[in-house]
């Protein structure tokens, strides 16, 4: 995407392949970095924005090759993008499992947020943009919690992003996580359909609860292995709500070990004595089909070494 300057002169932006299909106002909000949404909506509504020298309506969807004339507006200086440490950059390079067809599949480490926030200078997506400065488009397809490790999808093309988002909405992308739950989960399989409601505390922290007025949510848990005070499970989310697996495990009465938000302090203390110092949740398997491809892409990565070490300890104790 063309980078507009910060002066108040007229500017022209050419729509590139892969950017088509967006509403003109949404496109300009991204292109005119720092411009208030209200300003963008106003200049479009008043006809001050021209496409191919003609007036357009706010609902106009841009096409590749469109030349957009933007009236003189002054934009704030865009701060320099934060730079990840050389160690993080090298770590992410080594964790990329697939990089072609407009798609990046990366094995995200625990402790790294997928994007920056108010208290985080950068996350995985910002680090990838620094690693691949030649890429004009890099966006998360979905998200993982900061403390969750495993497979994450990043799109290099808007068309790929739209396609994968549609597949996610239709439940056509299959994801399987492994989690270590508190206590002995009875039975071999559980389907949890408890609706989830997300809210934000005054501190800014996000919290999710089971509530009747929440969004429909569904997770299938399958027992893999039992230990004295813990149960290893596969968790397959059929919907994609914030903290879904964590809250559904809590709803079962068996929160994920290492979960400081939804778990129990006593169980967390015991797990630390086993060597568990993080959330035991890992996105292990992912299956999808890219548009135009006949064969599905299947990815799998084992739990991180620190999680494997906990399981080895529990097996040793059990034996």
C-alpha positions, 0 to 999 in steps of 0.5 A: 500500500502506498505510504502517504506523507504527513503534509497537507498536499493532495495525495494519490493512492493506487489500489494494489492487487489484493487490496480490492473489495474493501469499502473506500472508507475502510481502505482509507482508514488504513491507508491514512495512518493517524487520520481520525475515522470521523475525518475519513467518513466526512471527506468521503461523505462530502464527495471530497474523495475521488476515484479515477477522477469521479465521485463515489459513494461511501459504500463504494468498494475499491478495485485493483488499479483504482487511483484515489484522490485524497484532499489536503489533510494533515496527518500526524507523524507515524512513530517508528515501528518498534524493533524486536530483539535479534534473539526474538527475530531469530527465534521467529525465523526458526519457528516458521513452519510454512511460508508460501501461497500468501500464508505464513504458519508459525509456532508461536512461543508462550509469553509472546502476544500476537500483537502489541497493546497498551503495555506491550511495544510489539507482538508477533505480528509487529515482529514479523512486519519488521522481519519482512519489510518488503511485505505490504500486507501482513495480518493475523488470521486468528489469535492465540492468548499470550500464554498459549503456544502453538500454531498461528496463521498469518496472511500475506494477501487480503484475498487469503485473509478473506478466504480463511476468515470465511472458513473460520466462520463456517467451521472448516478450519480444524484446530486441536489443542492439548491441555493439562487439566486440574484433577481427574476428568471423568469419562472419555469425551465431553462436549461443552456448549456453554455460551460465553460473554466477554467483558472488560474490567475497570483495569482494562483486563478482559474477562470471559464468563459463562452467561445465558446471554453470551455468544454460542460456543462449543468445545470438545474435550477428549481424554488422552492420559490420566495422572494422579491429580491431572488429566491430559486432553485434546481440546477442539474448539468448534467456535472461536471465542476469546479464552474459550477453551480456558473458560470451558475447562473451568466450566467442566470443573477442571481448569487448565493448570497454570491458568492464573485467571481461571484456575485455582491457586492450590492446584497452580502451586502444586503444578509449579512443584512439577516444574510447570511455570506457564499455562499448559495450553498448546495449539498442536494441530491445524488443517485448512484448504487454501482457495484453488487447492484440492489437497488440505494443508495439515500442520502439527507441532508437539508441545514445547519442551517445558510442557513435555518435561512436566508430562515426563515428570508426571509419568515418572511419578505415576509409575 
